[in-house]
Amino acid sequence: MTEFTIHARDGLARVGCIHLPRGKIDTPAFMPVGTAATVKAMLPESVQATGAQILLGNTYHLMLRPTAERIARLGGLHRFMNWRRPILTDSGGFQVMSLRQLRKLSEEGVEFRSHIDGSCHFLSPERSVEIQQAMGSDIVMCLDECTSFPATRADAERSMKLSMRWAKRCRAAFDRNPSGMLFGIQQGSMYRDLRARSSEKLRRASFDGYAVGGLAVGEGQETMFEVLDYAAGFLPEDRPRYLMGVGKPGDMVGAVARGMDMFDCVLPTRSGRTGQAFTSHGSVNIKNARHADDPAPLEDGCHCPACSQYSRAYLHHLFKCREILSSMLLTWHNLTYYQRLMAAIRRAVSRGEFAEFQRQFALKTEN
């Protein structure tokens, strides 16, 4: 059984819940990224302890290594990585786009060379769905061409039309063996009418959820918000809306205000490995010398192990010594902060206090 219910609204912001056989997902939700069937520097139990209810896996990376067929033989992605809750798998479209010089795009799909060993592979809409279903994905994403930025109107229109034809093929492939949810992806770059046309085509296919693609590709927050001001409204009210590849805490708060429900990004894990911590009062660079003698916790009131058991001085020491524990603790904290942020957003929307929450968030995190 899959179902999306909306429990509260405050302006365009919503609080809801996606019900899946492997568990519920309270929205707005942030999905930690487990690119290669692991959230870097974290045990699955540690990720769950942060409050995460769903993870993201990556079709491109997993189809290359260890392969979807091997994962399927070993019992599926959940068993393989020891994560019992829902998993969303992206289609591989973004990673293939980033290869650029190593890909050949056609109506049928995309031929590309592996970044691992140079071997040749082909990904079609049907194959993308097949891979995701073979791994046991709870939320399957349509294969799309993630339009580069900047893009001319002609290029954006060509790309959007191709993605919509692929979405129709993904719908047909999924319906031959339906399991979980299938999300369509809105495209159209920075062109309002193209995103409107894209959304209309997706609505006709009646997907279980809808993503806004082609953002967080270098356009900047102001432009992203300008697009979201209209893009989210083109999508059905009664289905979850997923902003792909976002993001920064301020980006997510602003996107929730514009009607978005789901997010993913490598930022909290990557930042944890490079010494940056997110807190309710802005980011902290633990590398800075001023933390070397600081006995205070990374963030007062945070119950993650980095904050409840260690000092800034110790975290600084670990990072300077390049100890693996530094990545583990800072990543644990960052993912905890992201889940705390989502929970705070849900409370504010439920209480009708989201506008004040936004104002206070901006005041506290400006630095």
Steps between C-alpha positions, in 0.01 A plus 500: 500500500629844406325820594577868551298700749527869586443580867560876517564805284642843570503711188648276231695294754358156579544227760417153378585133509591245234387152604707215356513130593846545655396800708369852497679815389400822675524799268671738453774238498873494438651184350867426579688387192634145489657513155680164509258324738647679801472842659867590519656473848176372654356167609135443401409499870672837539306647208177374651594657834513843334129468424527418129205301368617452140832483312597569140690246290654564160420297189806609303754403764328179607443373145876529444609359835398252635223484228126486551495129418743419781301711746181320394662157544609602849146587606456859384646834599339517844652171611828569320563825692308405816244782473145383571320826437401651163755576228458738207727429205580772251502400135864568412410789274691766693820296517486417130449870421812588696710268283437720192801402290452131579136462395297465181136607530224367274125454500548147628712598800857586583819310429783585736836382624556403861704743707646191673650301214386661174265214413202584277143492635154594376221643715149528360183600684396135514840384624509771769163386637608134474817568702316692770230236535757219503667666798165529680464877497200640687494819291613468139601810302441546127807528280536857378759722341603751763526820296830680543517861620498741333292367212354676200125478460542269202728263693274507807194421289672213317623356829163536671315330214745209502457462879121495461517229233728301728258556792220342295721198433594477869131503591432211261800300622407552866136403441602161361619407850387772742658515845547802724459847355609655171592871487502711185749785463407850384754666271517824303805682635422863590208533257158522661296385200725198445456390861124548465495280189721242667271485801190457286652202322598345834157559651337313211712196585388518867820434691507414870719802570671779311850641510632838391821431308757719333563721805798511737718486188677833550217750459521645852237527771322810365442342159403167654236669714370694199442169322345335806261794536308354206641149442361338816152635426492320165512165682201319657407606851427148618838343415842544664734751336873431499768763434795300375854569618413766759652590725627764718289564811384841376411352162280238662321749725428721200387205290258382771351849497435446127326165543776238480498186717817292444871571469834325461859618486854379566578829677462390866714189451760662275526797736548267795801348328650842428459645850184706460213461745150645467338642812191699591720810508678448172789287381813423702839430344656262750839543329533854635768542768256676734341162576827340618444589868121519502342257751146585387290261293458555131138604559316537829180296510597257226491138619719345232822333626722777362322756718400294803830317554782713355632856498580730212863469604491123454321523166759754386777265609347205313471698180853639516630144554288375209338241721206307349298571815490867399299418186274265693414745777457810283289309247283363782451852629419648159242235420348547846482875439323446167241272661453745788445775243234295320326423829505870596353592162221246542418635847494860378273419205267294721469791742449762230829665597712434192543864397647582842714187484641619167577842645676360805689247290639775277606709801677214675682351203632814331874492530 
